[in-house]
Amino acid sequence: MTGSTIDTENAAGNRRPCTLAKDKRTVKVQASNGQPINPCHPARARQLKRKKRAVRVCRHPFTIRLRAEHQTEAMQHLYFEDQTP
């Protein structure tokens, strides 16, 4: 047998650090007064923006601020999403 028995895909130099995409898929959410609240999924943030219930505050990291008239309803949805296993 010639050559190394180490598979080149698993050799130490070719390993990639394991990163979880879940950590990157969150949008920071602020209450109407600017206080941070629970982050949400980007799809939920898009829904809130589309329905004009939130506005974009910052692009990096992407942050939205809930509008005052819709804040309680949106916070209830975020709270119920967090409780699901």
matplotlib code that plots the C-alpha trace (Angstrom):
import matplotlib.pyplot as plt

x = [0.0, 1.5, 0.8, -0.9, -3.9, -5.4, -8.3, -7.6, -11.1, -10.7, -7.0, -6.4, -5.6, -8.9, -11.3, -13.8, -15.0, -18.5, -20.8, -24.5, -26.6, -29.2, -27.1, -27.0, -30.7, -32.0, -33.2, -32.9, -36.1, -36.7, -39.8, -41.2, -39.2, -35.9, -35.5, -34.3, -36.7, -36.5, -34.9, -37.1, -36.7, -36.0, -39.3, -41.2, -39.4, -40.3, -44.0, -43.9, -42.3, -44.7, -47.7, -46.1, -46.0, -42.2, -39.5, -35.9, -33.5, -30.1, -28.8, -25.8, -26.9, -30.3, -32.6, -36.3, -38.3, -42.0, -44.4, -46.3, -49.8, -48.9, -46.4, -48.5, -49.9, -46.4, -44.9, -47.5, -46.6, -42.9, -43.6, -45.7, -43.0, -40.4, -42.5, -42.9, -40.4]
y = [0.0, 3.3, 6.7, 7.8, 6.0, 9.2, 10.4, 13.9, 15.1, 14.3, 15.4, 18.0, 20.7, 20.2, 20.3, 23.1, 24.4, 23.3, 26.4, 26.2, 28.2, 28.5, 31.1, 33.3, 33.1, 35.6, 39.1, 41.4, 43.0, 46.2, 47.5, 50.8, 52.6, 51.0, 48.4, 45.0, 42.1, 38.5, 37.9, 36.4, 34.4, 36.4, 35.1, 36.6, 39.9, 40.0, 39.4, 42.2, 44.6, 43.7, 44.3, 47.7, 46.5, 47.0, 49.2, 48.5, 50.2, 48.8, 46.7, 45.0, 43.3, 43.4, 44.9, 45.9, 48.1, 47.3, 50.1, 51.3, 50.5, 46.9, 46.1, 44.1, 41.8, 41.2, 40.5, 37.9, 36.1, 36.2, 34.9, 32.0, 31.1, 30.9, 28.5, 25.9, 23.0]
z = [0.0, -1.0, 0.4, 3.5, 4.9, 6.3, 4.2, 2.9, 3.7, 7.4, 7.7, 10.4, 7.8, 6.0, 8.9, 9.0, 12.3, 13.0, 13.1, 13.8, 11.3, 14.0, 15.9, 12.8, 12.0, 14.5, 14.2, 17.2, 18.3, 20.2, 21.9, 20.8, 23.5, 22.3, 25.0, 23.6, 23.8, 22.6, 19.2, 16.5, 13.3, 10.1, 8.6, 11.5, 11.1, 7.4, 8.3, 10.9, 8.4, 5.6, 7.9, 9.0, 12.6, 12.8, 11.2, 10.6, 13.0, 12.1, 9.2, 10.9, 13.1, 11.6, 14.2, 14.1, 16.4, 17.0, 16.4, 19.5, 18.3, 17.4, 20.1, 22.5, 19.8, 18.3, 21.7, 22.4, 19.2, 20.0, 23.5, 22.2, 19.7, 22.5, 24.6, 21.8, 22.2]

ax = plt.figure().add_subplot(projection="3d")
ax.plot(x, y, z, "-o")
ax.set_aspect("equal")
plt.show()
